[in-house]
Amino acid sequence: MDPIVYIRKNLFRVTQDEFAAIARTTQATVSRWESGRLHPDRGEMELIRSEAGERGIPWNDRWFFEVP
């Protein structure tokens, strides 16, 4: 499983559209992240991390790179 798929489906439990809104990007970009054709940039990762904190989701930055 791709790390972004894990984060979106197992931690946030949101659609690609909803995850795109969190990262301030598009659904198409999230799809590219999940297929491995593109990776979130630092700013997008910071937005995802911040939203996890706001939602009370325990966070580990390693999840951007490897699935637990």
Secondary structure in CASP SS format (residue, H / E / C, confidence):
PFRMAT SS
TARGET T0000
AUTHOR 0000-0000-0000
METHOD secondary structure of the structure
MODEL  1
M C 1.00
D C 1.00
P H 1.00
I H 1.00
V H 1.00
Y H 1.00
I H 1.00
R H 1.00
K H 1.00
N H 1.00
L H 1.00
F H 1.00
R C 1.00
V C 1.00
T C 1.00
Q H 1.00
D H 1.00
E H 1.00
F H 1.00
A H 1.00
A H 1.00
I H 1.00
A H 1.00
R C 1.00
T C 1.00
T C 1.00
Q H 1.00
A H 1.00
T H 1.00
V H 1.00
S H 1.00
R H 1.00
W H 1.00
E H 1.00
S H 1.00
G C 1.00
R C 1.00
L C 1.00
H C 1.00
P C 1.00
D C 1.00
R H 1.00
G H 1.00
E H 1.00
M H 1.00
E H 1.00
L H 1.00
I H 1.00
R H 1.00
S H 1.00
E H 1.00
A H 1.00
G H 1.00
E H 1.00
R C 1.00
G C 1.00
I C 1.00
P C 1.00
W C 1.00
N C 1.00
D H 1.00
R H 1.00
W H 1.00
F H 1.00
F C 1.00
E C 1.00
V C 1.00
P C 1.00
END
